Amino acid sequence: MVTRVVAGRTYDFSHAMGRGAVAGMGFNYGNAMALDDEGKVYVVSRGAEFVTGVPWDRTARGARVGKFDVGLQSGEEDYHGDFGRTGSGYGEFTWPTAIALDSRGTMYVTDEWLNKVSVWNSNWELVTEWGVVGSGEGEFDGPAGVICDAEDNLLLVDSRNHRVQKYTGEGRYLTSFGAPGSGDGEFNTPWGITLDEEGYIYVVDSNNDRVQKFTPGGQYVAQFGSTGSGRGELNRPSDVAVDPDGDVYVCDWGNDRVQAYDAEGRFFTSFIGDARELTPWSAQVVNVNPEAIKKRREVKDIQQEWRLAMPRAVDFDAANNRLIIMDTQRNRIQIYNKLKDYTSPARNL
């Protein structure tokens, strides 16, 4: 177990779960995730990309939404099934981008290629789809992050229109905020979005390498991060989460890490990945392959395997007080517990 004590906070690396899979028990380039009321995680698998000339194979591409239990420790993970498939028809995904759950368990999945929101009930039945491509009110171009507020309205990141739009769950337009640019309250290809416990809105302003904070009404409050690879800097961030203490976690996609800031925007640590053991599902695959076992023994420095690789999504499980990171290129999730009342052993100096 890896323990870090920083800025009055303590985090323990817990475990990693998942494996690469085009269907079923695993992920295929996990692009987004959301937690339900029971702590289960819904993962949006983006699916594989193929070069021109390769036959279209819906099964192999693997775009879907899967439901998982990440477990409180290694070995407790579980797979509960999935819905959706690759395609461009009703109930299908091409480039699924994000997922949100409302208070009834209804799920909303955005697709930036098909420019639509698909709506699924808690029984995983497709209810409806909606979306109009354009730049006018209620239209969008490249829908990305989505979150449900306390009234079950949707806040949707309209990425290529550089704004956030608000809709009812039925898809009726309510309002919007944001404009193209790099100033306060402006966006350049925004992506992820979340809410804190007070209803403040956090938007990942990806191509401006920052996260912006807004009031529930859409007025600019503050920003987190700046361009670069140093402490507190970001390179094409993709997602954001806020814990009950007000700490902010940003998926620093281009720098292969998650950056953490306090509620005032002060950087305090980075998470770079600590998965020193194969996940149980990955181990099942490796351990039945003698050649894979031999090749792993020949690796001179396996630390690279521990680390995050282009993480695309981050969430905070408040019920279990833990940070959950979608380690996208490694087709797994890494979990860190945020400990309360941690004390270091006394030392006689």
Order of alpha helices (4+ residues) and beta strands (2+ residues): beta-beta-beta-beta-alpha-beta-beta-beta-beta-beta-beta-beta-beta-beta-beta-beta-beta-beta-beta-beta-beta-beta-beta-beta-beta-beta-beta-alpha-alpha-alpha-beta-beta-beta
